[in-house]
Amino acid sequence: MISTGVRTLRSLAIALTLSVAPVAAYAAAPAEADVLANYADLALAGYEDSLSTAKALDAAIDALIADPSAANLDAAKDAWKAARIPYQQTEAFRFGNPIVDEWEGRVNAWPLDEGLIDYVDASYGTESDSNALYVANVIANPKISIDGEELDATDITPALLQEHLQEAAGVESNVATGYHAIEFLLWGQDLNGTDAGAGAREYTDYSTAEHADRRAAYLKAASSLLVSDLEEMVANWTADGAARAALPDLGISAILTGMGSLSFGEVAGERMKLGLLLHDPEEEHDCFSDNTHASHLNDAVGIQNVYLGKYTRVDGSVVEGPALASVIADHDAELDAEIQALLADTVAKMQAMADRAEAGEAYDQQIGEGNAEGNAVVQAAIDGLIAQTRGIERAVALLELGDAVTIEDSDSLSNPDAVFE
């Protein structure tokens, strides 16, 4: 949804109005093979855009490392935010496609114990019962111990991050790669709780600060790895790619599984309701940058994209073709209209949340305890996601897909008492 540079969420909202109008039903329902082919084309375009914006981020990081300055740090931050827009829209291809699921943790895993990577504030603590590497700080320590074995981290390379540090010691929160590791290295910790303000890392962390060279090496390694990981996923969706080749066996259930699981268990539950229940700023997806509102909005847009069979690329061009919407309309036009309305309603509620954030009240403030109005805005978006999931479930029943579609659940939604145990 961007053309050049970083578009504001306000301009993104204008672009979105072009995608919420119902897609007209085809004269006859498209063949499943054609729907799946267009779905794969949408995935390819989304991952290509994710790759091109990641390369722009990598170039901005090169500029920051070559000439550390406040302006170059801000430019790298802007490039990171721009890269998140197309990537978050690709999350609709998760859950239904095993190849994507097996890969996703390398680029978008969260939350992360940032003390593994770099220095942290004293309020972070010095140890964790669940993570021996909680404050390992590989940037400051060229040798660290993992499960009793010494790791030589003198040279910080993509291979070191991917093969030795990512989920080190089998701990999922040891996230060493991907967008969020880069985010932390650009912004630093957000120590503001539910008050205003994101992370405030100084550009001098890459010039005069202690371990500046190793910090730069880590940032460059993580950025290079993000590019190569996205190149791998682009290849998976090309004409002879493995993810595209797997679609005939997965069928339309892959689309509905991705839509339903991302809507319900992942975004509505784990990413939104959990943080709202706990009023916990640590439970926000882009916590260092205060960019969570944009990520949630683009997840909702991505879900809508795959149902309508339409994606607007970063250059403004449109990829469009036979859609699941037309398949549902051929069976039950009223249900299709209902689902389209539910998806548009969720996007609108996410946009309201994003507008509030752009106006000065960040997502972590909106979920803060005692902020009744902000809480209500977030809850409305959650309610929209839940409602569209119910529509997706009706589509599953209509197509008689039964057990072929499994929608991820979340205690935050289905058993909230468990969250407080």
Secondary structure, DSSP 4 states (H G I P E B T S, - for coil): --SSS---HHHHHHHHTTTSSPPPPPSSPPPHHHHHHHHHHHHHHHHHHHHHHHHHHHHHHHHHHHS--HHHHHHHHHHHHHHHHHHHHGGGGSSS-HHHHHHHHHHH-----GGGTS---GGG-S-BTTBTTTT--TTT-SEEEETTEEEE-SS--HHHIIIIITTGGG-TT---SSHHHHHHHHH-----TTSS------GGGGTTSTTHHHHHHHHHHHHHHHHHHHHHHHHHTSTT-HHHHHHHHHTTHHHHHHHHHIIIIIIIIIIIIHHHHHT-GGG-TTTTTT-HHHHHHHHHHHHHHHHHTEEE-TTS-EEE---HHHHHHHH-HHHHHHHHHHHHHHHHHHHHHHHHHHTT--HHHHTSTT-HHHHHHHHHHHHHHHHHHHHHHHHHHHTT-GGG------HHHH-GGGGG-
